[in-house]
Amino acid sequence: MRKVWLCLTVLACAEPTATSPRPAAEPSSLGWQQSNSYSINAADRTIYVTLAQVRGEGEPVNAFMRRMFASADSADARRLVIDLRSITGSDARLLVPLIKGVLMHDRFVQNGGLVLKIGTNSFSPTQNAATLLAKYANPILVRD
């Protein structure tokens, strides 16, 4: 538990607030979704999250994460499925709100509470998030 609090303390110092322009290769041109989204399946109390960008136009990722975790709390979601396949590079510190949010929800840290979808085209932020979450949250990793 001490390691988790140390990790949270370090991560708390790095929460980003700025956004920057999108890279030249648009995710839509590659057949991927352009914006972050989530949906809740009330029947099995699962929240499905697609992270398509951690930087760029639209809602900052930290605001999106706060909104998503608030919705998960109000729906009493028991499982979190996060699709990270569309993230092909960016500043890894921008995923801090995701990691903090997962670690602060015990129901997602327990075995079977977190599923991460990763892909062969995923780079630094996805790898860093998956590594940290694998160390502290026991996720089920699904690779396409």
Secondary structure, 3 states (H helix, E strand, C coil): CHHHHHHHHHHHCCCCCCCCCCCCCCHHHHCCCCCCEEEEECCCCEEEEECCCCCCCCCCHHHHHHHHHHHHHHCCCCEEEEECCCCCCCCHHHHHHHHHHHHCCHHHHCCCCEEEEECCCCCHHHHHHHHHHHHHCCCEEEEC
